[in-house]
Amino acid sequence: MQLEASDLRALFTGNATPISMGFVRGMKVCIRCITYHHCGIVERVGDGIVELSGASWIAESGRWEEFTRTGDAEVREMFAANVRVSLGAIVDWTEMPAIPTTTK
């Protein structure tokens, strides 16, 4: 990919194409950042964040394959309100068939 001067100008003036990272509203996801994981339902992507409703902080997932298949984390804490995750902090993410709905 070759960058043009107009591409660089857009990056530095805030007129760049918004990054969505493939998130779609209503999608159940688990987002892994460097030091934490969040699960929730995508409500909005924009302004450098993804906003999740019904969100939880995953303190200990247990076996990763089982967790991503069932959504049943060993230790988790629910958020009282929506949570916003910086797109720049995301290492990877996966769509989930189910997400945690209670603290455990």
N, C-alpha and C positions, 0 to 999 in steps of 0.2 A: 504494500500500500504506500502510495506516495502522498505526502502532505503538501498542500498548497499554502501560500501565505494567508489566504482567506480562511483556511481551516484553523491555523494557529490564532488568527485574530478572533475567530469565534470562540475558541477555547478560553482566551484571556479576557474577553469582554462579557462572558456569560451567555453567549448566544449559540452555544454548541447544542447539538441534538441531545435531548435528554436520554439518560441511560435507564433502561428498565430491568436489565439482567434477566429477562424472560418471565418476570412475575406477572400474574394475571389476577385481577380482582376476584375474590372468592376462593382462590386456591389455598389448600391446607399445606403448610410448609414447615420444615425445620431448617433454620439458618444457623450455620456454624461460623462463628467468628474466632479469633485467635484464642481468647480466654473464656468464652461462654457460648452457649447454644440457646436459641429461642425457638419456640414453636407457636404457630398461630394461623389465623386466616388473613390473607392479604386484603387490606382495605384500600390502600392507595400507594402509588409509587411516584415520587416526584421530589423536587428540591433536595436531591441527594439522600433521600431516606425511603425506606419501605415501612409502612405502618401496618401493624398486626392487631387484630382484635382477638379476644379469647386467648390471649397469649400467656405463655408460661416460660419460666427460666428453667432449663434442664441442668440440675446440679450433678446428676449421675445418670447416664443413659442405660447402663447395663450393657449387654451384648448389642452392638450397633445394628446388626442385621435384624435381630428380633425387635428392637426399638423402632426401626424404620418401617417394619412390617405391621406392627401392632399399635405403635404410639404410646406404649406403656413404659415410661421411664422409671427407673429405680427410685430416684429422688427428684422432685420437681416442686416449684413454687409458682402459683398463679399470680398474674398481675391483676390489680384491682381496676385498671383502665387500659386503654390501648397503649402499645409500646411502639417506639420508633427506633429502627436500626439504621445506622449510617451505611449506605451502599459501599463506602470505602472500607468499612470494617469487615465486610463479608468475605470469608475464605471460600465457602461453597454452600450450596443449599440443595435440598431435595424436596420433592412433592411427597406428601404423606397421605396414606389412606385414612388415617385417624390421628388426632392430636390429643394430648392430655387435656382433661377438663376439670381435674381436681388436684389439690395439693397432696403430695405423698412424701 
